[in-house]
Amino acid sequence: MEARAVLKYARISSRKVKIVLDLIRNKPVEEAMAILKFTPKAASPLVQKLLASAVANAQNNFNMDTDRLYVSETFANQGPTLKRIQPRAQGRAFRIRKRSSHITVVVAEKE
């Protein structure tokens, strides 16, 4: 039995999110929350809220014991990219890519 939470169209590159997700994978929920609280990365607050949502889903929808939960699976896929243009010298243009990502956190009960 597992519970999941998904955040779509987060305005942060999936590459930056994956660094934070690697820190909490296969950790107990309490330890993962502590790691996220003290990790100075832009993705940390997003993943922390997402993990809290996954735990709430497990508790309310599947009647799982929150003390036995661990982060079983985490991944971030690339979302759509907003393309913008910045003017450069001599009439040229520089493309700015504002990337987004879809983040998924899955929690399960320890056997």
C-alpha positions, 0 to 999 in steps of 0.5 A: 500500500502506498500514498502519493502526492504530485505537484505539477507545473512547479516553476523550478527546473527539475534538475534542481529538484532532483538534488533535494529528492535524492537526499530524502529517498528511502528515509523515514518521514520524520527524518526526511522532514528534518532534512528538508527543513535544514537544506538551503535549496530553493526546492526544499520548501516545495518538496516539504509541502509535498511530503506533508501532503503525501503523509496526509493522503496516507493517513486520511485516504488509506488509514496508514500509521504515520509512525511507520511511513517512509519515502519509498519513491521520489522523482521529478520530470520536466514540465513545459518550458516558457520561452522568453527573449532578451535583447542583445547587442547588434539586434540579436536576441538571446533565448531565456528558458524558464523551466518547470517540473512535475514533482512526485513523492510516494510514501509507503509503510515499513513492513 
